[in-house]
Amino acid sequence: MNFANAPEARSGTGKSVAVMAALPQELRGCFGLQTETHLAGRVFGECTVGAHRVVSALSGMGKVSAALTATLLIDHFDAGWLIFLGVAGGLAPTVQRHDVVVATDLLHHDLDASPLLPRFQVPGLGTARMATDASLSERLYQAASHHLHTSSAGNSTRHPKVRTVHRGLIVSGDQFIRNPDVRSELRKTCPDALAVEMEGAAVAQVCASFNIPFAVLRTISDDANDEAAGDFQAFVEEVAGPYSAGILEHFLSRL
Ligand code: ADE
């Protein structure tokens, strides 16, 4: 499916734009008044932004929760495409806290059915790396670049630097990475990974199964090292919501 023509092609189909995050703080301030639906222990919010019906959802942390939520967004709420926003731990040396990573593809770093399948390969998909929609990701990249260069998000005495929007591989697993040895091992097994989180690959797998275009954007909250837990908590409370809201506003206004 090509997102470039999606708004026109889909305007008559009633499909919604799905916006998903793991934690409430990651979507704080993103939407005004929404109609709420409770399903499978989750809250789904529906609203209209311009000409678009938007359905938002919080999955909670982890891959099963994310897969369940993405499935409901697509199958129950009729999402035609899906955006995932949130935070991640930085892995590549070029990726700093407060930078943004837009995924080109996602991989389950904790999936290993070898010797039955090559390490990381998703059973049934025939691949380890699940590509995001190029057009949707480009729009998200543009929205993030615009936001970082026109707002003061993330500026502080500790981080007065120029923030960068990266594109590349994001890896996911059911583990909060905060041990330097685990981080090093991850860097060894996935040398081109830019960031690590706990949901993206699960959403990618669901979207691939339904043939739904999707994109994933992560702001770097920590360096996945022994300071990760404290850095993560502070970042999620103070910074994650304003980043998401600024980027999403620009993104949705140009759909
Ligand atoms: N999300 C944000 N930081 C993370 C980390 N260090 N490990 C896994 N997921 C994360």
Residues whose N, C-alpha, C, O or C-beta is under 5 A from the ligand:
A	BS01	ADE	V87 A88 G89 Q175 F176 I177 V196 E197 M198 S221 D222 A224 A228 F232
